[in-house]
Every structure is written in C-alpha cells, then in structure tokens.
Amino acid sequence: MFVLGITGGIGSGKSAVTSRFEQLGITVVDADIAARTVVEAGRPALNAITQRFGASILLPNGELDRPALRKIVFAEPSQRQWLESLTHPLIREEILHGLRSATSPYVILVSPLLIESGQFHLVQRILVVDVPEAIQLERTCQRDQNSEAQVKAIMAAQLDRQARLAKADDIIDNHLGFEHLDAEVQRLHASYLALAQG
C-alpha cells in the first residue's frame, strides 16, 4: 500500500487539504485522532497520566482535559518528554491499524509531528502544507482561542519551517486561496494514483 504523509505546522491548513483528498475517496489516518483515542477514559494511558499529574487534568466526565495538560507539558520540557514516551508507541500502534485497514488506492497519514516523531518511516512520500509563520500564528490564535505565547510555544516544539520544507517531496502553498488549493490537490492526487499503481 502506497502511504502519503501529510504534515505542516500548526495552523497551516492540513485539515483543509486532507478533507479534499477524502472527498476524492482517499482514506485519511489522522495522528491527532489516534493521539486522542489512546488517552480516552478507561484506557491505560489516561490512568498513567492521571497518576502523574493528578485529577486536575480530568474533566468532570472523567475524560482528559487536553488544554490543562497542554499547559503543563509545554511549560515543562521534561513533562512533555515523559508524556511522549508513554503515548508515542501507543499512537504508532493505532496509526498502523488504520493504515492496514485502508481500502483506497493509496492512504494518507496526516501528522503535525510526522518528521519529529519518526512517523515519516511509515510513508513513501511527504507532502508539506506550508504557510508563512505569521499566518500560522494568526489562524491558530483565532481558531483555538490560545494566547500568542502558547501558540509560539507549540510552534517552537514543532520542526521549524525551513527544516520541514527540506524534508518535503511535495509542497502545497496554502495561503493562496481555495481555488489554488483545489487545483493543487487534484494535480497531486493524479500523481499519487500513478505512483500507487506503479
């Protein structure tokens, strides 16, 4: 199975790109969804996280309060390392299950940390969704109601833009409007179909 990796910094518009591929019938395995799944209520990972950080990281319904945990781990690098060492192997298993289950001509793995986490080893080609950093900041602050400082901390934890672009086989410049985006996805889809058949 031909696996395309899609990545990009926070606020780059990965969802806008992957939804267009889904409309073309391509299965998308989302690392963010896998990351949410492995910490669902009742899963061993959430129990371990609660033991380490206390009940303050839980919502009243027993689910993970992601913004509360994010504040802790982005303020303290050693806490983030601990969390990643717990969750990354579980996320990888969840992703592999999704990739193996795909029935479309090729499958997409979308992950904000595709390169940093080593998930790029699961893909044959990397498509980077790119926008200038000022647009990333503006979009993410509006979308998530996060402070500029918090968004900058998240961006700092991700691979910097130039390093990400250096790993790209293909790039979608995602600040040129929907018409451009639609045309780029159609063009790339045709080339991925050919690669998948080849």
C-alpha positions in Angstrom: 0.0 0.0 0.0 1.3 3.4 -1.0 1.3 5.7 2.0 1.4 9.5 1.6 2.5 11.5 4.7 1.0 15.0 5.1 2.4 17.4 7.6 2.7 21.1 8.3 3.0 23.4 11.3 0.0 24.2 13.5 -2.5 26.4 11.6 -1.1 25.6 8.2 -4.4 24.1 7.0 -3.7 20.3 7.0 -7.4 19.6 7.6 -8.5 21.7 4.6 -6.1 19.6 2.5 -6.9 16.2 3.8 -10.7 16.8 3.6 -10.2 17.4 -0.2 -8.4 14.1 -0.5 -11.2 12.4 1.4 -13.7 13.8 -1.0 -11.7 12.1 -3.7 -12.2 8.7 -1.9 -8.8 8.5 -0.2 -8.6 7.1 3.4 -7.0 9.5 5.9 -5.4 8.2 9.1 -5.1 11.2 11.4 -2.3 11.0 14.1 -4.2 13.6 16.2 -7.2 11.4 16.3 -5.0 8.4 17.2 -3.5 10.6 19.9 -6.9 11.4 21.3 -8.0 7.7 21.1 -5.1 6.3 23.2 -6.0 8.7 26.1 -9.7 8.1 26.2 -11.4 7.4 29.5 -10.8 3.8 30.6 -7.6 3.4 28.6 -4.4 2.6 30.5 -2.6 5.7 29.2 -5.1 8.0 30.8 -4.7 6.2 34.2 -0.9 6.7 34.0 -1.3 10.4 33.1 -3.7 10.9 36.0 -1.3 9.2 38.4 1.5 11.5 37.3 -0.4 14.9 37.0 -3.4 14.4 39.4 -7.1 14.7 38.8 -6.8 18.4 37.8 -6.1 17.2 34.2 -9.5 15.5 34.1 -12.8 16.9 33.0 -15.9 16.3 35.3 -17.0 13.4 33.0 -13.6 11.6 33.6 -12.1 12.5 30.1 -8.8 14.2 29.6 -8.8 18.0 29.8 -6.4 18.4 26.9 -5.9 22.2 27.3 -5.0 21.7 31.0 -2.4 19.0 30.2 -1.1 21.0 27.2 -0.3 24.0 29.6 1.7 21.7 31.9 3.7 19.9 29.3 4.5 22.9 27.1 5.7 24.8 30.2 8.0 21.9 31.3 10.0 20.0 28.7 10.7 17.0 30.9 7.0 16.5 31.5 6.4 16.6 27.7 9.2 14.0 27.2 7.6 11.8 29.8 4.2 12.1 28.1 5.6 11.4 24.6 7.5 8.3 25.8 4.2 7.0 27.2 1.9 7.9 24.3 4.1 7.7 21.1 4.3 3.9 21.0 0.5 3.6 21.6 -0.2 6.2 18.9 2.0 4.3 16.5 0.0 1.1 17.0 -3.2 3.0 16.5 -1.9 4.5 13.2 -0.6 1.2 11.9 -4.0 -0.4 12.5 -5.6 2.5 10.5 -3.1 2.2 7.6 -3.6 -1.6 7.4 -7.4 -1.2 7.3 -7.4 1.3 4.4 -9.0 0.1 1.1 -8.5 3.2 -1.0 -5.9 3.3 -3.9 -3.4 4.9 -1.6 -3.7 6.0 2.0 -2.8 9.3 3.8 -1.1 9.6 7.2 -1.6 13.2 8.4 0.5 14.2 11.4 1.8 17.5 12.7 4.8 15.7 14.1 5.3 13.3 11.1 9.1 14.1 10.9 9.8 14.9 14.6 8.2 11.7 15.8 9.8 9.3 13.3 6.3 8.6 11.7 7.8 9.5 8.3 9.3 6.0 8.3 5.7 4.7 7.7 5.3 6.7 4.5 6.7 6.6 0.9 6.3 10.3 0.2 5.9 13.6 2.2 3.6 16.4 1.3 4.1 19.6 3.4 1.3 22.1 3.8 3.0 25.4 4.1 2.1 28.9 5.1 4.2 31.8 6.5 4.6 31.7 10.3 2.7 35.0 10.8 -0.4 33.3 9.2 0.1 30.1 11.4 0.1 32.3 14.5 -3.0 34.4 13.4 -5.0 31.3 12.3 -4.2 29.3 15.5 -4.9 32.2 17.9 -8.3 32.7 16.2 -9.2 29.0 15.9 -8.2 27.8 19.4 -8.5 30.9 21.5 -5.0 30.3 22.7 -2.6 33.1 23.7 0.1 34.2 21.2 2.7 32.9 23.7 1.1 29.5 23.9 0.9 29.2 20.1 4.5 30.3 19.8 5.5 27.6 22.4 3.7 24.9 20.3 5.4 26.2 17.1 8.8 26.1 18.9 8.1 22.4 19.8 7.5 21.6 16.1 10.2 21.4 13.5 11.0 24.8 12.1 9.5 25.7 8.8 12.8 25.5 6.7 13.7 22.1 8.2 10.2 20.8 7.4 10.3 22.1 3.8 13.7 20.5 3.4 12.1 17.1 4.0 9.2 17.6 1.6 8.8 15.7 -1.7 5.8 17.9 -2.5 4.6 21.3 -1.1 1.2 23.0 -1.1 1.4 26.7 -0.5 -1.8 27.1 1.5 -2.3 30.9 1.6 -3.2 31.5 -2.0 -7.0 30.8 -1.7 -9.3 27.8 -2.1 -9.2 27.7 -5.9 -5.4 27.2 -5.8 -5.8 24.6 -3.1 -8.4 22.6 -5.1 -6.2 22.7 -8.2 -3.1 21.6 -6.3 -5.0 18.7 -4.6 -6.4 17.5 -8.0 -2.9 17.6 -9.6 -1.2 15.8 -6.7 -4.0 13.2 -6.4 -3.4 12.2 -10.1 0.3 11.8 -9.5 -0.2 9.8 -6.3 -2.7 7.5 -8.1 0.1 6.9 -10.7 2.7 6.2 -8.0 0.3 3.9 -6.2 -0.3 1.9 -9.4 3.4 1.9 -10.3 
